[in-house]
Amino acid sequence: MKILLALSLLFVLGACTPAGQAGLAVGIEKIKAANDLAGQVTMQLQCAIPVGTVQRMHDHQQLSVKLNCDPDALDDLIGRITQ
């Protein structure tokens, strides 16, 4: 337990040095880039769902898929709301 505490303290104190801060910044940027990529892939995968599966979804889920995958769906929705 003491070793874990000492290593944790060393990590925290290491981040206070310029080199530690630079390393931490690089790590944070890599995590952000990975999260951005995961978000893009998730959006693209939604458009690959088979039509039959989309038809069996709840209405709000179907709307989400349509708004993400059909460029004209948002215009149609706005037209229905403003009528």
DSSP file (Angstrom, degrees, kcal/mol; ACC not computed):
  #  RESIDUE AA STRUCTURE BP1 BP2  ACC     N-H-->O    O-->H-N    N-H-->O    O-->H-N    TCO  KAPPA ALPHA  PHI   PSI    X-CA   Y-CA   Z-CA
    1    1 A M     >        0   0    0      0, 0.0     4,-2.2     0, 0.0     5,-0.2   0.000 360.0 360.0 360.0 -39.6    0.0    0.0    0.0
    2    2 A K  H  >  +     0   0    0      1,-0.2     4,-2.5     2,-0.2     5,-0.2   0.867 360.0  53.3 -65.8 -35.3    2.8    2.4    0.8
    3    3 A I  H  > S+     0   0    0      2,-0.2     4,-2.6     1,-0.2    -1,-0.2   0.920 108.7  49.1 -65.7 -42.6    4.4    1.7   -2.6
    4    4 A L  H  > S+     0   0    0      1,-0.2     4,-2.3     2,-0.2    -2,-0.2   0.906 112.1  48.6 -62.7 -41.5    1.2    2.6   -4.3
    5    5 A L  H  X S+     0   0    0     -4,-2.2     4,-2.4     2,-0.2    -2,-0.2   0.911 111.7  49.3 -63.7 -43.1    0.9    5.8   -2.3
    6    6 A A  H  X S+     0   0    0     -4,-2.5     4,-2.4     2,-0.2    -2,-0.2   0.900 112.0  48.2 -64.5 -41.4    4.5    6.7   -3.1
    7    7 A L  H  X S+     0   0    0     -4,-2.6     4,-2.3     2,-0.2    -1,-0.2   0.893 111.4  50.5 -66.4 -39.5    4.0    6.0   -6.8
    8    8 A S  H  X S+     0   0    0     -4,-2.3     4,-2.4     2,-0.2    -2,-0.2   0.919 111.7  47.7 -63.3 -43.3    0.9    8.1   -6.9
    9    9 A L  H  X S+     0   0    0     -4,-2.4     4,-2.9     1,-0.2     5,-0.3   0.903 110.5  51.9 -64.5 -41.5    2.6   11.0   -5.1
   10   10 A L  H  X S+     0   0    0     -4,-2.4     4,-2.2     2,-0.2    -1,-0.2   0.897 110.3  49.2 -61.9 -40.8    5.5   10.7   -7.6
   11   11 A F  H  X S+     0   0    0     -4,-2.3     4,-1.4     2,-0.2    -2,-0.2   0.928 112.9  46.6 -63.9 -45.4    3.1   10.9  -10.5
   12   12 A V  H  < S+     0   0    0     -4,-2.4     4,-0.4     1,-0.2     3,-0.3   0.928 116.1  44.2 -64.3 -45.6    1.3   13.9   -9.1
   13   13 A L  H >< S+     0   0    0     -4,-2.9     3,-1.3     1,-0.2     4,-0.4   0.844 108.4  59.0 -68.8 -32.7    4.5   15.7   -8.3
   14   14 A G  H >< S+     0   0    0     -4,-2.2     3,-1.0     1,-0.3     6,-0.4   0.813  97.2  61.0 -65.0 -30.0    6.0   14.8  -11.7
   15   15 A A  T 3< S+     0   0    0     -4,-1.4    -1,-0.3    -3,-0.3    -2,-0.2   0.655  93.3  66.8 -71.4 -13.9    3.1   16.6  -13.4
   16   16 A C  T <  S+     0   0    0     -3,-1.3    -1,-0.2    -4,-0.4    -2,-0.2   0.713  86.2  82.4 -79.2 -20.3    4.3   19.8  -11.7
   17   17 A T  S <> S-     0   0    0     -3,-1.0     4,-2.7    -4,-0.4     5,-0.2  -0.471  92.4-114.7 -80.1 156.2    7.5   19.9  -13.7
   18   18 A P  H  > S+     0   0    0      0, 0.0     4,-2.3     0, 0.0     5,-0.2   0.895 118.9  48.8 -57.5 -39.7    7.5   21.3  -17.2
   19   19 A A  H  > S+     0   0    0      2,-0.2     4,-2.3     1,-0.2     5,-0.2   0.900 111.8  49.3 -67.4 -38.8    8.3   17.9  -18.7
   20   20 A G  H  > S+     0   0    0     -6,-0.4     4,-2.2     2,-0.2    -1,-0.2   0.893 111.2  49.3 -65.8 -39.8    5.6   16.3  -16.6
   21   21 A Q  H  X S+     0   0    0     -4,-2.7     4,-2.4     2,-0.2    -2,-0.2   0.889 110.6  50.3 -66.6 -39.7    3.1   18.9  -17.7
   22   22 A A  H  X S+     0   0    0     -4,-2.3     4,-2.2    -5,-0.2    -2,-0.2   0.917 111.6  48.1 -64.6 -42.9    4.0   18.4  -21.4
   23   23 A G  H  X S+     0   0    0     -4,-2.3     4,-2.1     1,-0.2    -2,-0.2   0.893 112.1  49.1 -64.0 -40.0    3.7   14.6  -21.0
   24   24 A L  H  X S+     0   0    0     -4,-2.2     4,-2.4     2,-0.2    -2,-0.2   0.896 109.8  51.7 -65.8 -40.7    0.3   15.0  -19.4
   25   25 A A  H  X S+     0   0    0     -4,-2.4     4,-2.4     2,-0.2    -2,-0.2   0.893 109.3  50.2 -63.6 -40.5   -0.9   17.4  -22.1
   26   26 A V  H  X S+     0   0    0     -4,-2.2     4,-2.2     2,-0.2    -1,-0.2   0.917 110.8  49.8 -63.7 -42.7    0.1   14.9  -24.8
   27   27 A G  H  X S+     0   0    0     -4,-2.1     4,-2.0     1,-0.2    -2,-0.2   0.908 110.8  49.2 -62.1 -42.6   -1.8   12.2  -23.0
   28   28 A I  H  X S+     0   0    0     -4,-2.4     4,-2.5     1,-0.2    -1,-0.2   0.908 110.2  50.8 -64.2 -42.5   -4.9   14.4  -22.7
   29   29 A E  H  X S+     0   0    0     -4,-2.4     4,-2.5     1,-0.2    -1,-0.2   0.878 109.1  51.6 -64.0 -37.4   -4.7   15.3  -26.4
   30   30 A K  H  X S+     0   0    0     -4,-2.2     4,-2.3     2,-0.2    -1,-0.2   0.897 110.4  48.6 -65.8 -39.1   -4.5   11.6  -27.3
   31   31 A I  H  X S+     0   0    0     -4,-2.0     4,-2.5     2,-0.2    -2,-0.2   0.916 111.5  49.7 -66.1 -42.7   -7.5   10.8  -25.2
   32   32 A K  H  X S+     0   0    0     -4,-2.5     4,-2.5     2,-0.2    -2,-0.2   0.921 111.3  48.9 -60.9 -43.9   -9.4   13.6  -26.8
   33   33 A A  H  X S+     0   0    0     -4,-2.5     4,-2.3     1,-0.2    -1,-0.2   0.904 111.7  49.0 -63.7 -41.5   -8.5   12.4  -30.3
   34   34 A A  H  X S+     0   0    0     -4,-2.3     4,-2.4     2,-0.2    -1,-0.2   0.906 112.0  48.7 -65.1 -41.1   -9.5    8.9  -29.5
   35   35 A N  H  X S+     0   0    0     -4,-2.5     4,-2.1     2,-0.2    -2,-0.2   0.892 110.6  51.0 -65.7 -39.7  -12.9   10.1  -28.0
   36   36 A D  H  X S+     0   0    0     -4,-2.5     4,-2.1     2,-0.2    -2,-0.2   0.914 111.2  48.0 -62.6 -43.1  -13.5   12.3  -31.2
   37   37 A L  H  X S+     0   0    0     -4,-2.3     4,-2.6     1,-0.2     5,-0.2   0.910 110.0  52.0 -64.1 -42.6  -12.8    9.3  -33.4
   38   38 A A  H  X S+     0   0    0     -4,-2.4     4,-2.3     1,-0.2    -1,-0.2   0.889 109.2  51.2 -61.3 -38.7  -15.1    7.1  -31.3
   39   39 A G  H  X S+     0   0    0     -4,-2.1     4,-2.0     2,-0.2    -1,-0.2   0.909 110.5  47.6 -64.8 -42.3  -17.9    9.7  -31.7
   40   40 A Q  H  X S+     0   0    0     -4,-2.1     4,-2.1     2,-0.2    -2,-0.2   0.915 113.1  48.1 -65.0 -43.1  -17.5    9.8  -35.5
   41   41 A V  H  X S+     0   0    0     -4,-2.6     4,-2.6     1,-0.2    -2,-0.2   0.903 109.6  53.2 -65.0 -40.7  -17.5    6.1  -35.8
   42   42 A T  H  X S+     0   0    0     -4,-2.3     4,-1.5    -5,-0.2    -1,-0.2   0.915 109.5  48.2 -61.4 -43.3  -20.6    5.8  -33.6
   43   43 A M  H  X S+     0   0    0     -4,-2.0     4,-0.8     1,-0.2    -1,-0.2   0.906 113.5  47.4 -63.8 -40.9  -22.5    8.3  -35.7
   44   44 A Q  H >< S+     0   0    0     -4,-2.1     3,-0.6     1,-0.2     4,-0.4   0.870 107.7  55.8 -69.2 -36.3  -21.5    6.4  -38.9
   45   45 A L  H >< S+     0   0    0     -4,-2.6     3,-1.4     1,-0.2    -1,-0.2   0.839  98.3  62.7 -65.6 -31.5  -22.4    3.1  -37.5
   46   46 A Q  H >< S+     0   0    0     -4,-1.5     3,-1.1     1,-0.3    -1,-0.2   0.856 100.1  53.7 -61.3 -33.5  -25.9    4.3  -36.8
   47   47 A C  T << S+     0   0    0     -4,-0.8    -1,-0.3    -3,-0.6    -2,-0.2   0.574 100.3  62.3 -77.8  -8.6  -26.4    4.8  -40.5
   48   48 A A  T <  S+     0   0    0     -3,-1.4    -1,-0.2    -4,-0.4    -2,-0.2   0.352  73.6 119.8 -96.8   5.2  -25.4    1.2  -41.2
   49   49 A I  S <  S-     0   0    0     -3,-1.1     5,-0.1    -4,-0.2    -3,-0.0  -0.522  74.4-105.6 -70.9 133.5  -28.4   -0.2  -39.2
   50   50 A P     >  -     0   0    0      0, 0.0     4,-2.0     0, 0.0     3,-0.4  -0.256  24.1-119.8 -59.7 148.1  -30.6   -2.4  -41.4
   51   51 A V  H  > S+     0   0    0      1,-0.2     4,-2.4     2,-0.2     5,-0.2   0.879 112.4  55.3 -57.8 -42.2  -33.9   -0.8  -42.4
   52   52 A G  H  > S+     0   0    0      1,-0.2     4,-1.1     2,-0.2    -1,-0.2   0.873 107.0  50.5 -60.9 -37.4  -36.0   -3.6  -40.7
   53   53 A T  H  4 S+     0   0    0     -3,-0.4     4,-0.5     2,-0.2     3,-0.4   0.912 109.4  50.3 -66.8 -42.4  -34.2   -2.9  -37.4
   54   54 A V  H >< S+     0   0    0     -4,-2.0     3,-1.3     1,-0.2    -2,-0.2   0.903 107.1  55.0 -62.2 -40.4  -34.9    0.8  -37.6
   55   55 A Q  H 3< S+     0   0    0     -4,-2.4    -1,-0.2     1,-0.3    -2,-0.2   0.775 106.0  52.2 -65.8 -25.7  -38.6    0.0  -38.3
   56   56 A R  T 3< S+     0   0    0     -4,-1.1    -1,-0.3    -3,-0.4    -2,-0.2   0.521  92.9  98.6 -86.6  -5.5  -38.8   -2.0  -35.1
   57   57 A M  S <  S-     0   0    0     -3,-1.3    -3,-0.0    -4,-0.5     2,-0.0  -0.311  86.9 -90.6 -76.5 163.7  -37.3    0.8  -33.0
   58   58 A H     >  -     0   0    0      1,-0.1     4,-2.5    -2,-0.0     3,-0.4  -0.311  44.0-104.1 -65.4 158.9  -39.3    3.2  -30.9
   59   59 A D  H  > S+     0   0    0      1,-0.2     4,-2.5     2,-0.2     5,-0.2   0.883 120.6  50.8 -56.4 -43.5  -40.4    6.4  -32.6
   60   60 A H  H  > S+     0   0    0      1,-0.2     4,-1.7     2,-0.2    -1,-0.2   0.843 110.8  49.6 -67.8 -31.0  -37.8    8.6  -30.9
   61   61 A Q  H  > S+     0   0    0     -3,-0.4     4,-2.2     2,-0.2    -2,-0.2   0.898 110.2  50.5 -71.6 -40.4  -35.0    6.1  -31.9
   62   62 A Q  H  X S+     0   0    0     -4,-2.5     4,-2.6     1,-0.2    -2,-0.2   0.917 109.8  50.9 -61.3 -42.6  -36.2    6.1  -35.5
   63   63 A L  H  X S+     0   0    0     -4,-2.5     4,-2.9     1,-0.2    -1,-0.2   0.897 107.9  52.9 -62.1 -40.1  -36.2    9.9  -35.5
   64   64 A S  H  X S+     0   0    0     -4,-1.7     4,-1.8     2,-0.2    -1,-0.2   0.926 110.9  46.1 -61.3 -45.3  -32.7    9.9  -34.2
   65   65 A V  H  X S+     0   0    0     -4,-2.2     4,-2.1     2,-0.2     5,-0.3   0.925 113.9  48.9 -63.1 -44.5  -31.5    7.6  -36.9
   66   66 A K  H  X S+     0   0    0     -4,-2.6     4,-2.6     1,-0.2     7,-0.3   0.919 110.8  49.5 -63.2 -43.6  -33.3    9.6  -39.6
   67   67 A L  H  < S+     0   0    0     -4,-2.9    -1,-0.2     1,-0.2     7,-0.2   0.849 116.6  42.6 -65.9 -32.5  -31.9   12.9  -38.4
   68   68 A N  H  < S+     0   0    0     -4,-1.8    -1,-0.2    -5,-0.2    -2,-0.2   0.790 126.1  30.3 -81.3 -28.8  -28.4   11.6  -38.3
   69   69 A C  H  < S+     0   0    0     -4,-2.1    -2,-0.2    -5,-0.2    -3,-0.2   0.640 109.3  63.3-110.8 -16.9  -28.5    9.7  -41.6
   70   70 A D    >X  -     0   0    0     -4,-2.6     3,-1.3    -5,-0.3     4,-0.6  -0.930  60.4-159.7-115.9 111.9  -30.9   11.6  -43.9
   71   71 A P  T 34 S+     0   0    0      0, 0.0     4,-0.5     0, 0.0     3,-0.3   0.791  93.6  49.6 -60.9 -28.1  -29.9   15.1  -44.8
   72   72 A D  T 3> S+     0   0    0      1,-0.2     4,-2.2     2,-0.1     5,-0.2   0.606  89.6  82.2 -86.1 -11.3  -33.5   16.1  -45.7
   73   73 A A  H <> S+     0   0    0     -3,-1.3     4,-2.5    -7,-0.3    -1,-0.2   0.867  88.5  52.5 -64.3 -37.1  -35.0   14.7  -42.5
   74   74 A L  H  X S+     0   0    0     -4,-0.6     4,-2.7    -3,-0.3    -1,-0.2   0.921 109.5  48.9 -65.7 -42.9  -34.2   17.8  -40.5
   75   75 A D  H  > S+     0   0    0     -4,-0.5     4,-2.3     2,-0.2    -2,-0.2   0.911 112.0  49.6 -61.5 -41.9  -35.9   20.1  -43.0
   76   76 A D  H  X S+     0   0    0     -4,-2.2     4,-2.1     2,-0.2    -2,-0.2   0.918 111.6  48.8 -62.1 -43.6  -39.0   17.8  -43.0
   77   77 A L  H  X S+     0   0    0     -4,-2.5     4,-2.2     2,-0.2    -2,-0.2   0.922 111.5  48.5 -64.0 -44.8  -39.1   17.9  -39.2
   78   78 A I  H  X S+     0   0    0     -4,-2.7     4,-2.2     1,-0.2    -1,-0.2   0.894 110.4  52.8 -63.2 -39.3  -38.8   21.7  -39.1
   79   79 A G  H  X S+     0   0    0     -4,-2.3     4,-0.6    -5,-0.2    -1,-0.2   0.891 110.1  47.4 -62.8 -40.2  -41.5   22.0  -41.7
   80   80 A R  H  < S+     0   0    0     -4,-2.1     3,-0.4     1,-0.2    -2,-0.2   0.872 113.3  48.5 -68.9 -36.5  -43.9   19.8  -39.7
   81   81 A I  H  < S+     0   0    0     -4,-2.2    -2,-0.2     1,-0.2    -1,-0.2   0.879 111.2  48.7 -72.0 -37.6  -43.2   21.7  -36.5
   82   82 A T  H  <        0   0    0     -4,-2.2    -1,-0.2     1,-0.2    -2,-0.2   0.537 360.0 360.0 -84.1  -5.2  -43.7   25.2  -38.1
   83   83 A Q     <        0   0    0     -4,-0.6    -1,-0.2    -3,-0.4    -2,-0.1   0.493 360.0 360.0 -76.6 360.0  -47.0   24.3  -39.7
